[in-house]
Amino acid sequence: MPKPTRDNPRHDRRPGAPPGRKRPPHRPEVIAPDRTTPEMGPDGLPQVSLIRRGVERWQAGHPWIYRADLNGDPGLQGGEIVRVMDARGWFLGKAFYSKLSKISLRWLSYEDVAVDTDFFRQRLALADAMRQRALPGETTYRAVHGEADLLPGLVVDRYGDCLSVQFLIPGTEQRKQLITELLVELYKPRAIVNRSDVGVRGLEGLPQEKGVLYGTLPGPVAYDEGLVRVRADLLEGQKTGAFLDQRENHIVASQYAFGEALDCFSYVGGFALQLATRAKSVTAVEISDQAAAQLRENAASNKLGNVEVVVANAFDFLRDAVDEGRRFDTIVLDPPSFAKNKDAIEGALRGYKEINLRAMQLLRPGGYLISASCTYHIDEQGFEDMLASAAADAKRRVQIIEKRGAGKDHPVLLNLRETRYLKCFVLRVL
Ligand code: SAH
């Protein structure tokens, strides 16, 4: 028998051998023409069909479908609830449609169910049930975390009997009234504030808006965080009033704090106040006059006389502190996002490295560095690599004690890595 060779493989010569798998014939995909009148489904909802790549993405569980994966322009205005179809007309699910954003579809359901008042009522109840289980007795938390709570384009932060809400896409903006009514029904709040004054709305063609949607706001709200009471202004403060994603990390920071502490990018004192319950002294560095004033009030009302608030650019403060040979025992770095998009990652990493390198230089041996980053364009590994490079340049040995993220009220949705955005490492610098 001749030896098999590449040209003469044995199995091809054997009589009766099963035929090899044939490549499927190349079928070029037919892209439907753009529609001027939308195609309607049996329930009266418009249908949006996907090209093969979009179907694969949807079936792989990704809750966002990009414009390039739609089969032509569906001829819609934006904000509609649509039926998502494959090119052969099979139903895939329901989604919010956006006309202007690069993200055209945001998953709502795999099933052919009515997306009506009851649907949204149930989604809010589903989100609420998790908070009651994970944070029993707590009244300040993120009540709805957008896609991760199966409510795309909606953020609801609860501060006791006041809610602060963001409507981020046309789908939720157009249902503002319905959502407000459902929130009143569920939480019976004293006030609901609309904090839709965020830049991302621009990507959806929506203007920035802020105001009171329901009830009356009693001025700044107060809430407990471990041993301290924090006051935040829901209408004039940053984000929805405070950075609730760091609440658990604030309390963890107090556990490590000792000696002379430094909190950079303090806002109204989430970390600084906690550090002050344990450390001898705290220097809080914040660039905004308004936030610094609120921080001073928070320190005073908690009778924490060991907090010094410095209004300064933290980059300059850290550089000068190194030059002056200052030393600290505990440092927190919680900067705003340095990378708003993918192109900005390199510059952002340089910024993160600069502040972390300086913090490592400033710490006495055995000191703690609590270092955070809230940009989802840099993942946990990228953040760790940056820290390793800063440690090498600082010529310090650094231990990772804890790798943390946002609190339990900010769930991460599998298949949507963007919902895992916050990194907060506890490091010990030797
Ligand atoms: N650590 C806070 C949240 C920080 S948010 C908490 O846990 O509650 C980031 C803060 O950094 C904002 O208050 C912002 O005003 C401030 N900030 C932004 N750029 C800054 C800079 N270059 N120097 C100092 N503060 C800055």
Residues whose N, C-alpha, C, O or C-beta is under 5 A from the ligand:
A	BS01	SAH	F243 Q246 F265 S266 Y267 G270 F271 V285 E286 I287 S288 A291 A312 N313 A314 F315 D334 P335 P336
